[in-house]
Structures are given as C-alpha cells and as structure tokens.
Amino acid sequence: MGVIIASAFIISILAISMVSQQEKVRELRIRERMNDRLTSIQDRLDRDIQSTLEQVFARVGQETFSPHAPNSVLGRMKEIVLENPIVQYPFILEPSGETFLFPFSRKALGSVTAIADKALADATIRSIYREARRVEVDKRQYSSAISLYQKAYRQAVSPVTKLYVANAIARCYFKSNRFRQALWYYHGNLDKTATSFRREQELHFLTLRQIALSYKLMRLNPEALQYYLNLYEAVISNAVTAHPNVAEMFKNEALDYLNQYTLNDDEDSERFNRAKASDRLKQASSLDIALSWMFFELESPTTASDGIEDADSIKLRELYTTTDRKARFYRAVKDSDQWKDQPIGRTHYSSVKEKTRVGTGAPIQFHIVSRKISDNLVFGFYPSLRHVRDQLFKDITSGILENPNLSLRLLRKNTLPTKRERFQYTLLSIPVGSLFPHHEIVLKSTHRDFFRRLAKREIRSSYILIALLIMVMTVGTVIFYKYIVREEELLRLKAEFVDSVSHTLKTPLTRMGLLAENIRQGWVKDQHQREQFLATIMAETSRMNDMINNMLNFSRIESGKKQYEFSRAPLQDIVAATLQQYSGDIEAAGFTCVQEIDHTLPPIRMDVDAVKLVLVNLLQNAVKYSDRAKHIEIRLYRKDEHAVLAVTDHGMGINQRDRHQIFEKFFRAADSNVKAREGSGLGLFLVHHAVAAHNGNIEVTSEPGTGSTFLVYLPIEKGDR
Ligand code: ADP
C-alpha cells in the first residue's frame, strides 16, 4: 500500500512540474488561437464587404446614365445612396474626356495663365510683353517695365489684349507701392472684365482683389471692405465657375477680411449674408442647376408634423450639404488620372490624395472603390466606414466573445486609448483589407497580460484535473488491491473449507462403517446395544445430511440458482417441530433447553425449509460454541410488525471485531477455541441469505465468555398486523 501511495506522489510531482513548464507555450497557443479567430472575423468581414459592394454595383448596372441629363443622373444617385448605406460621395465620370457627371460639371476646368497667353496672340506685342515681364519679374525694375508695357498697350488692337496689358501696368504700380496709379488702371479694367466670358472672369476676380488689397494697404478700410464684398459676391454668384482653386483662393481671402471687420451698412451686411448662403448652396455640389433645385427641395418643409425629420431627408442633407472634406474628395477624384485604363466590370480599389493646400487643412488621402460600368463611364464612391463598423462588423462580432474582459473593435491604426476607456490594452490587431487600409480589427482587453492570466488559469484547472486523476487512480488501486487480497483470502478459505469438509465427513463415515461392520459380523449380541449402534448411525446420517444440504444451498446461491418457495405457514409449529426433532441430540450433548413460544402468532409468509435451516444452524452453533454452561433458550414472540426468533446460549461469545464478519462466507473466528471445532464458515452466511430473502433481518448481541443471542426478525404480512 505504501508503495502505491509513494508512487502516486511521485507521479503527481512529475505531472505538476511538466504542466508548470507549459505556461509560456500555453500563452503562445492562446495567442495563436485568438489570432485565428481574428483572421476568420477578417475573412467574414471581407466577404460581407465584397457582397455589399457587389449589391451596389449590381444596382448601378441596372441604370443607364446619360451625360446629357444631369438631373436624372442625380435622381438615380440619390436612390442608390438611400438604398445602400455603404455608399458615401458617389461619382460618375467619363475617364477618356473630362466630363465629370456628378457632382462637378465640365465647366469647372481651366486655368488663368493659359488664357493670358492665348489672349496675347499678336507676335510683336507678345515680344514686347515678354521683355516687359522679364524686366518686371527678373530685374524688378518696375518703372522700366511700366514704360515697356505702355508701349505694348499703345500698339495693341484687341480689347482683350489691352485688358491684360493694362493689368500688367497696374501690377507694376502696385508692386512699387504706387497704389493710386495702380487703382486708376484697375478701375479702368473693372467694367470691361465684368462679362460672362470665362477668361475675363478670372481677370475680373483678380482686378477686384487687387483694388481691395490696394485700399487695404492704403488703410482705407471701408473701401477695402466694399471691394472684398464685391469680390466675394462675384466668386459666389458666378454661374460660370472659374478654376476652382483660383476662385477658392480669392474667396477665402475675401472672407478672411470680411470676417475680420463688421460691415456698418445694413445693406452691405445683407449682401454679405446672402452671398454666404449661396456659397453654402454652391458648395453642396457644382452641378449648378440640378443642385439649386435639390437644395430648395431640401430647405422646403421636410419636417413631419410631429417635428421629427424623416430619415430620407436627413440622408439627402448628408449627401448634398457640403463639408469641406466632401469638396476635397471630389476635387481629388477629378484631379486623379487613374480612371483611364480600368477593365470593364472589375472592382477597382484605389486612393487619391487631395494635394492642394488652398483653404485650410493638410492634404487628405481618400480610398475609393470604383468600377467601369460601360465603355465610357466609371462609377465610384467613398465607402462609409461608419456603415462597415456599426453594421457589418457589429453583426459579425456581436456575442462571439465569451470573456467580459475582452472587446473587439474596428479602429484607425495607432489610435491611442483614452484614459477612461475600460478596454485599454491592445492584445492583437489585424488589417481590415484593401478598402480601409488605415484601419484594423483590434482585440482589446482590460488587462495588459490577459493571455498570461488565461494561460495561468488553464494551468490551474489542469492541476486540479491531475490531482483528481491521481486521487481516482490511487483510490482505484487501493480498492483493487483490497479486492485481490480478499480473493486470495477466499481462495485460502475455500481450500481450508474443502480440507475441513472432507475431514468432517470422513470421521462419521468411518464411525458408521465400524458400527455397521460390528453388527454385520454378529459381534453385537445385546439387542439394546445393537439399537444404540443403529441410532448412532441414524444420527450421523442426519448430521451429514444437514451438512450436505448446507453445501448444496451454498452452491445454488453462488451460481444464482437458489430459489425460495414461499407459502403462508404457522411459524410456531415449524419451530416446535424442529426443536422436537433435535431435542434428543441437544440433550444427548448434555444441554438443557428452555422454550418460550407464542402460539397466537399469525401465519407467516415463508419458505419452510429455509426457516428450518435457519433454526437448525443457530441451534448447532449454540451447541458447538458452548463449553461449561450448557444451557440454551429458544424464544418465539411478536415485536411490532415482526415475528422474532431468538436463540441464546451461554458459551464463548463473539468478540466485537468479528461480529460484523460472521455472516460472510467461509468466515470463522481466528480463535483457537473456534478452530478446534468442526465447521465450514457457511452456516451463518446461509442463515443471512435466507432471512434477507424473507425481507427480514438478523441481529446478534454477544459478550465474549458470557454467551450470544441471535435475533431473527421475520415480517408479519400487512393483513395480519
Ligand atoms: P461454522 O460454525 O461452521 O464455523 P458459521 O457460519 O455457522 O460457521 O459461524 C461462523 C463463525 O461465527 C463461527 O466460526 C464462530 O466463530 C462464530 N459463531 C457462530 N455462532 C456462534 C455462537 N453461538 N457463539 C460463538 N461464536 C459463534
């Protein structure tokens, strides 16, 4: 036993040390497992995004867009945006030409310098002009430059040429701080440039700006304000858009100044407000007419009677109310030259950078998804991160983390957590994919060392498991060991049993053989002696019979074939008859026997032979295990719902240790006094089995050296109670 426990102890120590070495490995494995989960989320998200995009393109594919019907294009776009929340800032463009159907018009293109050069068509004037420009720009000799420009002016015939040369003269005066002269030339140009031709338009903006700036530098604020207001109005109200960058530059300068001072005149401030309103309108889109109409549709009552704006109009406003970001997006798309070589029908992911620094803010990079939808049209849009994050990603990840200390987020790369955030620590991250290259799926936790903690916890449960396993193994081994010991003991007892039975049978057989031989030879002459001999032979036969009955019963019980035959019978009669049968033997052995039998007991349901066997075995034991006090009492009485049969002797008694074992098969007390007497260790086993078959019970009270009482309880049937 000691060996078993010691080896269990050694095994546990080995197992525990093996497990503890595993902590690092386990942490890595957990990390890998989590990474796999993240990858599968990434895959699903990618698939969901792809199918959402396919839906959009399928929807777009059903439409035909005509560059000549901007209003209908706008209407369809509106529907596409409303139906597909992933679509933000949609556009359609013609990659070969410069037509940008939505939201910019073709008119938006062009540049100031190109126009200026074209205007100076005449070769001689151009050479004088160039010389003047060299003197002005390279040498900065403004007076000489002015004389040269004036020479060109005198020779010029075309009014347009005159405009540009006059502008150059004014510029030189301006640069040499002679503002009055500059103003005189600028004012002269002003009326002539206020036309609807685009090339003069931009010169017009420039002239207004120069006038305003000159007044500003002369510290004539009211005049400066007046002309900046004129400039702002001119830029805003122009149906024909100048190059957007140039226009925006003028506009911003004017706005800066106008916002810096308050306009005194009511009329002026009203003009300013009106211009600002239409500025907002214009920013919404450059598809001028369609948008003006759209804008008014938006401004007209879209609020339902209960005061809640309906979702559609909110989305519409989202689409058309401009943000600087949106304007920048369209500008970047328009300036990009990547649209030409796309194959039809394939989704194209790209990014455009809004490079110009006009206005405020740094350049922004936009990621676009687009597809060539026909020979000459590309449809594209800026996909909504919000939709992907709050809808697709949420759907995939909701409820998949069992641990409340973990959270899955879709975040911009390198986003720092705020201090108050619960999930502060980034455990793992994985990119979202080509559509959102700056974002990633992040596994966050409340604990920096979450994986190690988890590994520790897993190991702890492994410890418990190992301990349990070892315990079970030890207990199992102990039980098995005990079983083997018991089996060995049984084998030994069986051998002893065979030995003792042969001995027990041999003695009476020899005796009977001798007696019979004496009678046969005629040596026993005396009639009385012969009868005594015969009686002895009979008694030995009956004893052997009992013994063989016991053995037969035992073998039936062992093989599971023992059956009891129950019938209602009067117990008192059975007991009396059995005592009658054995009283001769008992008395012959020198015992006095007292009987107390209750004759009023109701009949008991029993197997008569089995009950006889019980009584006979108890009587035989009482006789066998008594020495000096040869006195036996047999009582049969009723106690509550049982008939009780009590057999008392005043013999050697049974010690405490053996008392609960005497009913086991082959058990005999180790006492030498007991061993000296014949026996098989089967009697009480059979008694116990028979009593149990009657739903009864057997008890023993005993005192070594004083005697024993065996009490057999047999149940009285319900009807007789
Ligand atoms: P056997 O008598 O053949 O040994 P039993 O099964 O009848 O087998 O009894 C088992 C053991 O119980 C006996 O060996 C003896 O030690 C003890 N025993 C039974 N009856 C008595 C009794 N009346 N007084 C003392 N010991 C008894």
Boltz pocket constraint, residues with backbone or C-beta under 6 A from the ligand:
constraints:
  - pocket:
      binder: B
      contacts: [[A, 617], [A, 618], [A, 621], [A, 622], [A, 625], [A, 649], [A, 651], [A, 652], [A, 653], [A, 654], [A, 662], [A, 664], [A, 667], [A, 668], [A, 669], [A, 674], [A, 678], [A, 679], [A, 680], [A, 681], [A, 682], [A, 683], [A, 684], [A, 685], [A, 708]]
      max_distance: 6.0
